[in-house]
Amino acid sequence: MATLVASPSMPIMPNSHPELAQQYCSYRNGLRLSTDFVGIGSPPSTFGQVHALLVQNQSMVDTHDGAINLSTSAAGTCGLASIANVVRLVKKQMASVRSVRQFAESHELSVELIDVLAEQWFTHKRFDLLTDKGIVGKIGGTCADEIDQILQAYDLLPDHRDTHPNLQTIRQHIICDEPALVYVHAQSVFKGEPGGDLNHVVTLTGIEIDQNAIPIGFWIQDTGDWTDHPSSPASFVTEDDLATTWKTAEFTFVRQNTRREAADQPGCPS
């Protein structure tokens, strides 16, 4: 499997985007959490700095490298957006939805981006229009196996898949600089509707811990406009949420193939 290396076309991430970072910090402050945010990366970054570096919306211009994500419908690109976010968090390198797609295609990886309208994407029907592509009944764009394949091409390991992680497990992965792609049924986790097939992917970015270092919840970045607060793609998931509306979510934790020394903490795999 090919390995991604930093190059002029894949520059190192900038340290911060101050205005956007401040907007995120203001959003978090509005929740009045009496806890501390612990995110991916070393040296430690604030909540705003972490989220400001990520893809904000899979259907909008990526302002970090000037690349328009996809000229077609954004439906089905949440997986690619989440891969881009993981690359930014773990490897500290720029990646957009478009660059991830181009990277996968250049390495001859199988990426099926299904161009369907949003209203078709969010219905649980067998799409007759996809019959000629041989993907009838498949919801969305990039499947889990394809996402794993792309991650490995970036020299990132989809190291551990967990369908029922508790907050302590999530905390340990965050401490080890291991974000996660989280597969969810968007309507149930964001709108409280009855559960269904996993049809959306978001990115786990960090946790909130109390004064005793006990986690009380975690943060995700949603690039698909599902959150109820349009000013922020970030969403806070409590322990109760994890046990109820998020109980069917599947977490794929990701780490670098070659771990940097700063992340070598007790309990972290080498």
Order of alpha helices (4+ residues) and beta strands (2+ residues): alpha-beta-alpha-beta-beta-alpha-alpha-alpha-alpha-beta-alpha-beta-alpha-beta-beta-beta-alpha-beta
